[in-house]
């Protein structure tokens, strides 16, 4: 037989206090777990990933090559990856062996599925609309995450006469905030190196 405990009794207050403590501990554990999750990941990769770590996490071989003009910059790619269940091409840029940019490219037919998956995961973008700064307008979404900026674009790749339509490509690009200054420095170094080489050739 179930024994009832009078509301307001000492025993009732002790049980209520114990229940509140248990709930608080569960909430704290949940918050701690949420805090340790990366703001953005792709197959477990985030802004702190090194080249060695990235190579161990991709599905196939990650091919890498050092930039001729800026040795600190290494570009890597993998053609047989997936993103939200869709086939994708993965491109990574590392500066000083730290992830500086991550780009995922999927077919235009998968744009709706990918963008829907990103929206479900990260919520409403801070900026969304049709961009007109290129040869053709393209869909554009931006998020500001704890680790950096996330961008989803559907761009025109090329016009195919046989199909009488433009071939689009969807790009999901992540820029770790911690590498923003270094990315700018490397980009400027690359521009200077190309300019100096052009001057030397002439």
N, CA, C and O of each residue as an XYZ file, in Angstrom:
808
protein
N       0.847     -1.188      0.000
C       0.000      0.000      0.000
C       0.889      1.247      0.000
O       1.886      1.331      0.717
N       0.478      2.225     -0.847
C       1.262      3.449     -0.954
C       1.018      4.345      0.252
O      -0.130      4.600      0.618
N       2.091      4.820      0.868
C       1.964      5.662      2.059
C       2.066      7.130      1.655
O       3.027      7.528      0.997
N       1.090      7.928      2.041
C       1.073      9.339      1.682
C       1.840     10.151      2.717
O       1.783      9.885      3.917
N       2.563     11.156      2.211
C       3.332     12.032      3.102
C       2.624     13.376      3.140
O       2.415     13.972      2.083
N       2.253     13.869      4.286
C       1.524     15.140      4.382
C       2.339     16.298      3.783
O       3.533     16.441      4.043
N       1.647     17.124      2.968
C       2.288     18.292      2.367
C       2.673     19.269      3.474
O       1.865     19.560      4.356
N       3.908     19.775      3.429
C       4.368     20.726      4.428
C       5.085     20.086      5.591
O       5.681     20.780      6.415
N       5.034     18.751      5.669
C       5.736     18.066      6.753
C       7.235     18.128      6.530
O       7.702     18.445      5.435
N       7.994     17.818      7.594
C       9.455     17.855      7.502
C       9.962     16.880      6.437
O      10.852     17.204      5.651
N       9.377     15.679      6.429
C       9.794     14.666      5.452
C       9.483     15.106      4.021
O      10.270     14.891      3.099
N       8.307     15.730      3.865
C       7.915     16.224      2.532
C       8.894     17.291      2.053
O       9.283     17.307      0.885
N       9.294     18.196      2.975
C      10.226     19.271      2.610
C      11.588     18.693      2.219
O      12.233     19.172      1.285
N      12.027     17.632      2.965
C      13.321     17.003      2.640
C      13.279     16.365      1.250
O      14.225     16.510      0.476
N      12.186     15.657      0.928
C      12.061     15.015     -0.378
C      12.002     16.049     -1.497
O      12.587     15.853     -2.562
N      11.295     17.148     -1.253
C      11.198     18.215     -2.251
C      12.560     18.847     -2.499
O      12.921     19.122     -3.644
N      13.318     19.079     -1.431
C      14.660     19.664     -1.556
C      15.584     18.733     -2.338
O      16.359     19.175     -3.185
N      15.485     17.407     -2.031
C      16.319     16.418     -2.736
C      15.977     16.394     -4.221
O      16.864     16.289     -5.068
N      14.676     16.492     -4.533
C      14.242     16.482     -5.940
C      14.755     17.715     -6.674
O      15.198     17.619     -7.819
N      14.695     18.876     -6.018
C      15.177     20.117     -6.631
C      16.675     20.063     -6.888
O      17.145     20.530     -7.925
N      17.429     19.497     -5.951
C      18.879     19.364     -6.117
C      19.187     18.454     -7.307
O      20.079     18.746     -8.103
N      18.438     17.343     -7.425
C      18.648     16.398     -8.533
C      18.378     17.069     -9.869
O      19.129     16.890    -10.828
N      17.282     17.856     -9.925
C      16.948     18.572    -11.161
C      18.036     19.580    -11.506
O      18.421     19.708    -12.668
N      18.539     20.305    -10.486
C      19.593     21.300    -10.708
C      20.864     20.649    -11.236
O      21.512     21.182    -12.136
N      21.222     19.490    -10.673
C      22.423     18.783    -11.126
C      22.284     18.326    -12.562
O      23.231     18.423    -13.342
N      21.092     17.820    -12.922
C      20.847     17.388    -14.310
C      20.964     18.567    -15.264
O      21.555     18.446    -16.337
N      20.399     19.712    -14.876
C      20.463     20.910    -15.714
C      21.902     21.377    -15.889
O      22.303     21.786    -16.978
N      22.688     21.311    -14.787
C      24.088     21.733    -14.854
C      24.889     20.829    -15.777
O      25.712     21.292    -16.567
N      24.626     19.499    -15.659
C      25.334     18.559    -16.535
C      24.967     18.807    -17.989
O      25.829     18.775    -18.869
N      23.672     19.057    -18.243
C      23.207     19.310    -19.607
C      23.851     20.565    -20.166
O      24.279     20.577    -21.320
N      23.928     21.645    -19.353
C      24.534     22.908    -19.796
C      26.011     22.716    -20.075
O      26.544     23.261    -21.041
N      26.681     21.932    -19.216
C      28.111     21.677    -19.414
C      28.342     20.910    -20.702
O      29.284     21.193    -21.443
N      27.477     19.938    -20.967
C      27.607     19.153    -22.205
C      27.398     20.028    -23.416
O      28.113     19.906    -24.411
N      26.389     20.940    -23.336
C      26.131     21.844    -24.458
C      27.317     22.775    -24.678
O      27.659     23.093    -25.817
N      27.951     23.217    -23.575
C      29.067     24.149    -23.685
C      30.290     23.544    -24.336
O      31.096     24.267    -24.921
N      30.448     22.221    -24.247
C      31.631     21.585    -24.817
C      31.449     21.231    -26.289
O      32.416     20.886    -26.967
N      30.213     21.315    -26.787
C      29.974     20.987    -28.190
C      30.495     22.115    -29.079
O      30.289     23.283    -28.750
N      31.164     21.806    -30.197
C      31.644     22.860    -31.090
C      30.477     23.601    -31.729
O      29.429     23.008    -31.981
N      30.651     24.894    -31.993
C      29.587     25.676    -32.597
C      29.298     25.201    -34.015
O      28.164     25.295    -34.484
N      30.300     24.700    -34.686
C      30.118     24.157    -36.026
C      31.070     22.999    -36.196
O      32.236     23.087    -35.811
N      30.591     21.922    -36.764
C      31.494     20.812    -37.033
C      31.112     20.131    -38.342
O      29.969     20.201    -38.792
N      32.064     19.497    -38.916
C      31.843     18.722    -40.128
C      32.652     17.451    -39.946
O      33.882     17.466    -39.977
N      31.932     16.340    -39.753
C      32.612     15.086    -39.410
C      33.522     15.295    -38.195
O      34.623     14.747    -38.143
N      33.067     16.079    -37.231
C      33.835     16.283    -36.017
C      34.910     17.343    -36.111
O      35.739     17.457    -35.208
N      34.919     18.128    -37.191
C      35.955     19.150    -37.351
C      35.435     20.520    -36.947
O      34.284     20.853    -37.231
N      36.261     21.311    -36.294
C      35.903     22.684    -35.939
C      37.130     23.572    -36.115
O      38.129     23.146    -36.696
N      37.059     24.805    -35.615
C      38.132     25.759    -35.846
C      39.474     25.424    -35.239
O      40.474     26.045    -35.596
N      39.532     24.459    -34.328
C      40.804     24.114    -33.686
C      41.498     22.904    -34.324
O      42.555     22.470    -33.865
N      40.898     22.376    -35.373
C      41.426     21.148    -35.978
C      42.716     21.409    -36.756
O      42.833     22.408    -37.466
N      43.668     20.511    -36.615
C      44.928     20.587    -37.366
C      44.815     19.708    -38.610
O      43.858     18.947    -38.755
N      45.800     19.818    -39.507
C      45.805     19.009    -40.726
C      45.835     17.524    -40.375
O      45.112     16.724    -40.968
N      46.673     17.166    -39.412
C      46.796     15.760    -39.015
C      45.462     15.225    -38.494
O      45.065     14.112    -38.840
N      44.775     16.002    -37.673
C      43.486     15.580    -37.139
C      42.441     15.461    -38.245
O      41.642     14.525    -38.255
N      42.453     16.414    -39.174
C      41.496     16.388    -40.285
C      41.685     15.151    -41.144
O      40.709     14.528    -41.561
N      42.932     14.791    -41.412
C      43.216     13.623    -42.240
C      42.695     12.344    -41.602
O      42.330     11.405    -42.309
N      42.655     12.296    -40.280
C      42.204     11.087    -39.595
C      40.678     11.000    -39.518
O      40.142      9.964    -39.125
N      39.972     12.076    -39.889
C      38.524     12.112    -39.713
C      37.718     12.057    -41.003
O      36.514     11.807    -40.957
N      38.350     12.285    -42.155
C      37.598     12.251    -43.409
C      37.377     10.814    -43.846
O      38.048      9.894    -43.379
N      36.418     10.638    -44.756
C      36.029      9.291    -45.168
C      37.057      8.635    -46.087
O      37.267      7.424    -46.030
N      37.697      9.447    -46.937
C      38.714      8.904    -47.833
C      40.019      9.667    -47.613
O      40.240     10.218    -46.535
N      40.883      9.701    -48.628
C      42.177     10.376    -48.488
C      42.013     11.883    -48.693
O      41.435     12.325    -49.687
N      42.521     12.650    -47.758
C      42.503     14.103    -47.862
C      43.796     14.542    -48.547
O      44.884     14.390    -47.992
N      43.668     15.086    -49.752
C      44.835     15.522    -50.523
C      45.187     16.960    -50.157
O      44.323     17.837    -50.138
N      46.460     17.192    -49.869
C      46.889     18.521    -49.435
C      48.083     19.010    -50.247
O      48.930     18.223    -50.669
N      48.135     20.321    -50.458
C      49.248     20.935    -51.174
C      49.544     22.303    -50.563
O      48.630     23.066    -50.250
N      50.828     22.600    -50.399
C      51.240     23.881    -49.826
C      51.241     24.958    -50.906
O      51.641     24.707    -52.043
N      50.796     26.143    -50.548
C      50.761     27.254    -51.491
C      52.181     27.691    -51.841
O      53.032     27.827    -50.962
N      52.427     27.907    -53.122
C      53.776     28.275    -53.567
C      54.169     29.673    -53.108
O      55.336     29.932    -52.817
N      53.202     30.564    -53.047
C      53.503     31.951    -52.678
C      53.523     32.177    -51.175
O      54.300     32.992    -50.678
N      52.667     31.455    -50.444
C      52.590     31.622    -48.997
C      52.720     30.237    -48.352
O      51.721     29.529    -48.227
N      53.918     29.842    -47.943
C      54.144     28.503    -47.380
C      53.298     28.182    -46.143
O      53.067     27.011    -45.839
N      52.836     29.212    -45.430
C      52.017     28.968    -44.232
C      50.631     28.442    -44.587
O      49.932     27.896    -43.734
N      50.232     28.610    -45.861
C      48.903     28.217    -46.315
C      48.938     26.845    -46.983
O      49.715     26.614    -47.909
N      48.092     25.943    -46.505
C      47.972     24.601    -47.081
C      46.512     24.376    -47.458
O      45.609     24.575    -46.645
N      46.292     23.956    -48.714
C      44.929     23.663    -49.180
C      44.739     22.161    -49.299
O      45.600     21.458    -49.827
N      43.607     21.671    -48.806
C      43.301     20.240    -48.854
C      41.907     20.040    -49.445
O      41.045     20.911    -49.327
N      41.695     18.900    -50.073
C      40.363     18.600    -50.592
C      40.083     17.099    -50.577
O      40.994     16.270    -50.578
N      38.783     16.781    -50.564
C      38.322     15.400    -50.595
C      37.044     15.366    -51.424
O      36.113     16.124    -51.149
N      36.983     14.501    -52.431
C      35.870     14.491    -53.384
C      34.713     13.588    -52.981
O      33.611     13.747    -53.506
N      34.923     12.660    -52.081
C      33.890     11.666    -51.764
C      33.376     11.817    -50.348
O      33.418     10.869    -49.565
N      32.894     12.997    -50.016
C      32.387     13.249    -48.679
C      30.864     13.354    -48.732
O      30.265     13.200    -49.796
N      30.247     13.613    -47.594
C      28.799     13.819    -47.528
C      28.490     14.964    -46.581
O      29.270     15.261    -45.676
N      27.349     15.608    -46.792
C      26.893     16.680    -45.908
C      25.375     16.615    -45.850
O      24.712     16.718    -46.882
N      24.813     16.443    -44.646
C      23.378     16.238    -44.465
C      22.861     15.136    -45.386
O      21.770     15.235    -45.948
N      23.670     14.083    -45.528
C      23.270     12.926    -46.310
C      23.423     13.084    -47.809
O      23.056     12.181    -48.561
N      23.958     14.213    -48.266
C      24.132     14.459    -49.701
C      25.609     14.372    -50.074
O      26.478     14.731    -49.280
N      25.885     13.900    -51.272
C      27.265     13.807    -51.725
C      27.879     15.199    -51.810
O      27.237     16.141    -52.274
N      29.116     15.323    -51.363
C      29.737     16.644    -51.286
C      31.233     16.579    -51.557
O      31.866     15.531    -51.431
N      31.768     17.716    -51.927
C      33.213     17.909    -52.071
C      33.655     18.782    -50.904
O      33.094     19.853    -50.672
N      34.643     18.328    -50.186
C      35.137     19.040    -49.016
C      36.450     19.735    -49.348
O      37.379     19.105    -49.852
N      36.528     21.027    -49.069
C      37.756     21.799    -49.288
C      38.124     22.500    -47.984
O      37.283     23.132    -47.346
N      39.383     22.379    -47.602
C      39.864     22.966    -46.358
C      41.088     23.825    -46.630
O      41.896     23.516    -47.506
N      41.216     24.900    -45.875
C      42.424     25.717    -45.918
C      42.975     25.813    -44.499
O      42.253     26.138    -43.557
N      44.253     25.528    -44.369
C      44.933     25.598    -43.074
C      46.012     26.665    -43.134
O      46.743     26.762    -44.119
N      46.108     27.453    -42.094
C      47.175     28.450    -41.963
C      47.898     28.160    -40.657
O      47.281     28.092    -39.594
N      49.208     27.990    -40.747
C      50.000     27.632    -39.564
C      49.444     26.357    -38.922
O      49.434     26.220    -37.699
N      48.983     25.430    -39.765
C      48.451     24.130    -39.337
C      47.157     24.241    -38.536
O      46.817     23.318    -37.795
N      46.429     25.347    -38.668
C      45.132     25.505    -38.021
C      44.075     25.749    -39.093
O      44.331     26.436    -40.082
N      42.883     25.180    -38.891
C      41.807     25.343    -39.859
C      41.413     26.814    -39.996
O      40.972     27.437    -39.031
N      41.576     27.367    -41.210
C      41.264     28.771    -41.462
C      39.988     28.945    -42.269
O      39.331     29.982    -42.180
N      39.634     27.932    -43.059
C      38.396     27.986    -43.841
C      37.977     26.575    -44.211
O      38.804     25.740    -44.579
N      36.680     26.321    -44.108
C      36.123     25.026    -44.483
C      35.003     25.267    -45.486
O      34.083     26.036    -45.209
N      35.068     24.623    -46.642
C      34.048     24.780    -47.671
C      33.502     23.422    -48.068
O      34.259     22.494    -48.352
N      32.186     23.312    -48.085
C      31.513     22.101    -48.533
C      30.714     22.461    -49.771
O      29.921     23.402    -49.742
N      30.912     21.724    -50.862
C      30.176     21.978    -52.106
C      29.282     20.787    -52.428
O      29.734     19.642    -52.451
N      28.016     21.072    -52.674
C      27.076     20.020    -53.055
C      26.379     20.424    -54.352
O      26.424     21.588    -54.750
N      25.738     19.464    -55.004
C      25.038     19.732    -56.256
C      23.867     20.689    -56.025
O      23.294     20.736    -54.937
N      23.524     21.447    -57.062
C      22.449     22.421    -56.942
C      21.113     21.749    -56.623
O      20.264     22.339    -55.955
N      20.929     20.517    -57.100
C      19.674     19.804    -56.822
C      19.485     19.549    -55.335
O      18.361     19.333    -54.881
N      20.571     19.572    -54.572
C      20.518     19.295    -53.137
C      20.456     20.561    -52.288
O      20.507     20.491    -51.060
N      20.344     21.721    -52.944
C      20.376     22.992    -52.221
C      19.277     23.069    -51.156
O      19.547     23.451    -50.017
N      18.041     22.710    -51.518
C      16.930     22.806    -50.575
C      17.148     21.908    -49.358
O      16.924     22.320    -48.219
N      17.591     20.669    -49.618
C      17.809     19.728    -48.516
C      18.918     20.208    -47.588
O      18.787     20.131    -46.366
N      20.011     20.702    -48.168
C      21.145     21.167    -47.362
C      20.781     22.423    -46.582
O      21.051     22.516    -45.384
N      20.167     23.386    -47.260
C      19.810     24.633    -46.574
C      18.788     24.364    -45.474
O      18.838     24.994    -44.418
N      17.862     23.434    -45.711
C      16.884     23.075    -44.685
C      17.577     22.442    -43.475
O      17.228     22.725    -42.329
N      18.562     21.583    -43.746
C      19.311     20.952    -42.662
C      20.086     21.968    -41.840
O      20.127     21.878    -40.613
N      20.706     22.944    -42.518
C      21.462     23.988    -41.817
C      20.517     24.856    -40.988
O      20.834     25.219    -39.855
N      19.354     25.189    -41.556
C      18.372     25.996    -40.833
C      17.881     25.282    -39.582
O      17.740     25.897    -38.525
N      17.620     23.988    -39.701
C      17.153     23.207    -38.550
C      18.225     23.133    -37.465
O      17.912     23.108    -36.275
N      19.475     23.098    -37.878
C      20.567     22.950    -36.924
C      20.940     24.264    -36.247
O      21.181     24.296    -35.040
N      20.988     25.364    -37.033
C      21.490     26.626    -36.492
C      20.422     27.706    -36.331
O      20.719     28.790    -35.828
N      19.194     27.434    -36.745
C      18.122     28.407    -36.569
C      18.096     29.471    -37.650
O      18.720     29.325    -38.701
N      17.369     30.537    -37.380
C      17.192     31.611    -38.352
C      18.504     32.353    -38.593
O      19.156     32.769    -37.635
N      18.908     32.528    -39.865
C      20.158     33.262    -40.137
C      20.004     34.745    -39.822
O      18.905     35.295    -39.884
N      21.123     35.384    -39.483
C      21.056     36.830    -39.191
C      20.876     37.629    -40.470
O      20.437     38.778    -40.438
N      21.218     37.011    -41.598
C      21.063     37.682    -42.882
C      20.669     36.657    -43.929
O      21.272     35.588    -44.023
N      19.656     36.987    -44.716
C      19.187     36.047    -45.738
C      18.581     36.832    -46.890
O      17.848     37.795    -46.666
N      18.878     36.431    -48.122
C      18.296     37.123    -49.259
C      18.957     36.745    -50.561
O      19.682     35.755    -50.651
N      18.691     37.557    -51.573
C      19.242     37.341    -52.898
C      20.358     38.351    -53.127
O      20.127     39.560    -53.097
N      21.567     37.851    -53.356
C      22.711     38.729    -53.588
C      22.833     39.032    -55.080
O      22.558     38.175    -55.919
N      23.244     40.251    -55.403
C      23.360     40.667    -56.810
C      24.741     41.209    -57.143
O      24.893     41.941    -58.120
N      25.763     40.860    -56.340
C      27.100     41.408    -56.580
C      27.912     40.569    -57.566
O      29.079     40.879    -57.808
N      27.333     39.524    -58.137
C      28.030     38.690    -59.116
C      27.389     38.813    -60.486
O      26.502     39.644    -60.682
N      27.829     37.990    -61.446
C      27.248     38.044    -62.785
C      25.777     37.640    -62.798
O      25.020     38.078    -63.664
N      25.370     36.806    -61.842
C      23.973     36.390    -61.717
C      23.588     36.422    -60.244
O      24.422     36.128    -59.388
N      22.336     36.774    -59.927
C      21.903     36.757    -58.519
C      22.029     35.353    -57.928
O      21.912     34.357    -58.642
N      22.268     35.284    -56.619
C      22.379     33.988    -55.962
C      21.809     34.057    -54.551
O      21.842     35.104    -53.904
N      21.286     32.924    -54.086
C      20.733     32.838    -52.736
C      21.866     32.890    -51.720
O      22.946     32.349    -51.953
N      21.608     33.551    -50.581
C      22.680     33.775    -49.606
C      22.108     33.781    -48.194
O      21.091     34.424    -47.933
N      22.772     33.051    -47.272
C      22.399     33.052    -45.858
C      23.661     33.155    -45.008
O      24.703     32.605    -45.367
N      23.566     33.859    -43.880
C      24.715     34.029    -42.984
C      24.296     33.792    -41.533
O      23.218     34.199    -41.100
N      25.180     33.126    -40.800
C      25.016     32.937    -39.358
C      26.282     33.414    -38.651
O      27.382     33.245    -39.178
N      26.143     33.998    -37.486
C      27.286     34.292    -36.631
C      27.257     33.278    -35.500
O      26.372     33.313    -34.645
N      28.231     32.372    -35.501
C      28.307     31.317    -34.494
C      29.378     31.654    -33.462
O      30.139     32.607    -33.631
N      29.427     30.883    -32.420
C      30.414     31.114    -31.363
C      31.837     31.003    -31.899
O      32.732     31.717    -31.446
N      32.045     30.108    -32.865
C      33.387     29.894    -33.420
C      33.707     30.756    -34.633
O      34.867     30.846    -35.035
N      32.706     31.387    -35.217
C      32.978     32.178    -36.424
C      31.756     32.358    -37.290
O      30.624     32.235    -36.821
N      31.990     32.652    -38.570
C      30.913     32.927    -39.518
C      30.611     31.701    -40.368
O      31.524     31.032    -40.853
N      29.331     31.412    -40.545
C      28.880     30.324    -41.410
C      28.049     30.931    -42.538
O      27.144     31.728    -42.290
N      28.357     30.552    -43.776
C      27.667     31.093    -44.950
C      27.179     29.947    -45.825
O      27.900     28.974    -46.045
N      25.962     30.066    -46.320
C      25.430     29.112    -47.283
C      25.037     29.892    -48.532
O      24.207     30.798    -48.469
N      25.633     29.539    -49.663
C      25.361     30.199    -50.938
C      24.926     29.188    -51.988
O      25.405     28.054    -52.003
N      24.025     29.596    -52.860
C      23.751     28.835    -54.068
C      24.125     29.764    -55.227
O      23.409     30.718    -55.530
N      25.250     29.470    -55.861
C      25.804     30.350    -56.886
C      25.713     29.747    -58.277
O      25.581     28.534    -58.438
N      25.786     30.619    -59.286
C      25.867     30.163    -60.668
C      27.296     29.727    -60.943
O      28.238     30.495    -60.746
N      27.450     28.498    -61.397
C      28.788     28.012    -61.748
C      29.077     28.295    -63.217
O      30.117     28.866    -63.543
N      28.164     27.901    -64.112
C      28.379     28.133    -65.544
C      27.071     27.902    -66.287
O      26.145     27.284    -65.760
N      27.007     28.404    -67.514
C      25.842     28.181    -68.357
C      26.132     27.003    -69.278
O      27.171     26.961    -69.936
N      25.204     26.042    -69.321
C      25.386     24.858    -70.158
C      24.441     24.952    -71.360
O      23.236     24.749    -71.205
N      24.966     25.258    -72.564
C      24.112     25.437    -73.752
C      23.233     24.230    -74.062
O      22.071     24.386    -74.440
N      23.786     23.024    -73.904
C      23.016     21.815    -74.240
C      21.771     21.687    -73.360
O      20.737     21.191    -73.806
N      21.878     22.139    -72.107
C      20.744     22.049    -71.176
C      19.907     23.326    -71.191
O      18.802     23.353    -70.649
N      20.439     24.391    -71.815
C      19.778     25.692    -71.845
C      19.407     26.177    -70.440
O      18.319     26.702    -70.205
N      20.342     25.983    -69.528
C      20.124     26.476    -68.166
C      21.458     26.663    -67.469
O      22.482     26.142    -67.910
N      21.435     27.406    -66.384
C      22.638     27.607    -65.587
C      22.834     26.428    -64.645
O      21.869     25.868    -64.124
N      24.072     26.063    -64.435
C      24.413     25.011    -63.485
C      24.831     25.692    -62.187
O      25.804     26.446    -62.158
N      24.094     25.425    -61.119
C      24.367     26.052    -59.834
C      25.222     25.155    -58.952
O      25.262     23.939    -59.138
N      25.890     25.754    -58.010
C      26.636     24.994    -57.012
C      26.299     25.573    -55.641
O      26.241     26.791    -55.472
N      26.080     24.705    -54.677
C      25.797     25.145    -53.315
C      27.077     25.064    -52.497
O      27.756     24.038    -52.498
N      27.403     26.138    -51.803
C      28.597     26.168    -50.959
C      28.210     26.474    -49.521
O      27.480     27.427    -49.247
N      28.703     25.664    -48.622
C      28.579     25.920    -47.192
C      29.990     26.260    -46.718
O      30.880     25.412    -46.767
N      30.199     27.487    -46.262
C      31.544     27.964    -45.917
C      31.579     28.380    -44.451
O      30.702     29.100    -43.975
N      32.607     27.916    -43.747
C      32.793     28.279    -42.347
C      34.137     28.962    -42.184
O      35.170     28.446    -42.612
N      34.110     30.144    -41.552
C      35.338     30.903    -41.283
C      35.538     31.002    -39.775
O      34.829     31.767    -39.121
N      36.480     30.254    -39.201
C      36.725     30.375    -37.756
C      37.134     31.798    -37.382
O      38.028     32.378    -37.998
N      36.476     32.350    -36.374
C      36.746     33.729    -35.963
C      38.178     33.905    -35.468
O      38.776     34.964    -35.656
N      38.724     32.877    -34.839
C      40.072     32.984    -34.274
C      41.139     33.184    -35.345
O      42.249     33.623    -35.043
N      40.805     32.862    -36.603
C      41.786     32.970    -37.688
C      41.545     34.182    -38.588
O      42.213     34.329    -39.612
N      40.611     35.044    -38.224
C      40.241     36.172    -39.091
C      41.432     37.054    -39.442
O      41.658     37.354    -40.614
N      42.195     37.471    -38.435
C      43.350     38.345    -38.675
C      44.412     37.643    -39.508
O      44.972     38.230    -40.433
N      44.687     36.384    -39.178
C      45.713     35.628    -39.911
C      45.285     35.383    -41.357
O      46.122     35.404    -42.260
N      43.995     35.153    -41.586
C      43.501     34.978    -42.961
C      43.753     36.227    -43.786
O      44.174     36.143    -44.940
N      43.495     37.391    -43.189
C      43.707     38.662    -43.889
C      45.188     38.862    -44.203
O      45.541     39.319    -45.290
N      46.056     38.518    -43.242
C      47.503     38.657    -43.457
C      47.982     37.759    -44.594
O      48.768     38.183    -45.441
N      47.501     36.516    -44.606
C      47.910     35.560    -45.641
C      47.394     35.986    -47.011
O      48.102     35.874    -48.011
N      46.161     36.471    -47.050
C      45.595     36.920    -48.318
C      46.410     38.082    -48.890
O      46.682     38.129    -50.090
N      46.793     39.011    -48.026
C      47.595     40.137    -48.462
C      48.982     39.671    -48.927
O      49.502     40.177    -49.922
N      49.575     38.722    -48.222
C      50.879     38.176    -48.607
C      50.805     37.517    -49.984
O      51.719     37.663    -50.795
N      49.719     36.794    -50.246
C      49.539     36.128    -51.540
C      49.423     37.148    -52.665
O      50.011     36.976    -53.733
N      48.666     38.206    -52.420
C      48.511     39.263    -53.436
C      49.846     39.933    -53.729
O      50.174     40.193    -54.887
N      50.616     40.213    -52.680
C      51.932     40.837    -52.855
C      52.881     39.908    -53.617
O      53.629     40.359    -54.483
N      52.851     38.619    -53.297
C      53.736     37.657    -53.955
C      53.412     37.541    -55.439
O      54.318     37.490    -56.270
N      52.131     37.499    -55.775
C      51.725     37.422    -57.187
C      52.136     38.700    -57.920
O      52.612     38.643    -59.053
N      51.951     39.844    -57.275
C      52.335     41.126    -57.877
C      53.834     41.177    -58.116
O      54.280     41.579    -59.191
N      54.623     40.766    -57.109
C      56.082     40.796    -57.239
C      56.563     39.844    -58.357
O      57.508     40.154    -59.083
N      55.905     38.698    -58.477
C      56.276     37.755    -59.517
C      55.960     38.307    -60.904
O      56.717     38.115    -61.856
N      54.835     38.990    -60.994
C      54.415     39.608    -62.269
C      55.420     40.683    -62.682
O      55.789     40.784    -63.852
N      55.860     41.491    -61.702
C      56.851     42.542    -61.974
C      58.165     41.904    -62.433
O      58.799     42.379    -63.375
N      58.568     40.819    -61.754
C      59.828     40.152    -62.101
C      59.783     39.536    -63.503
O      60.785     39.540    -64.217
N      58.630     39.014    -63.889
C      58.498     38.396    -65.208
C      58.544     39.431    -66.333
O      58.923     39.122    -67.463
N      58.153     40.656    -66.006
C      58.173     41.710    -67.017
C      59.465     42.516    -66.938
O      59.658     43.450    -67.717
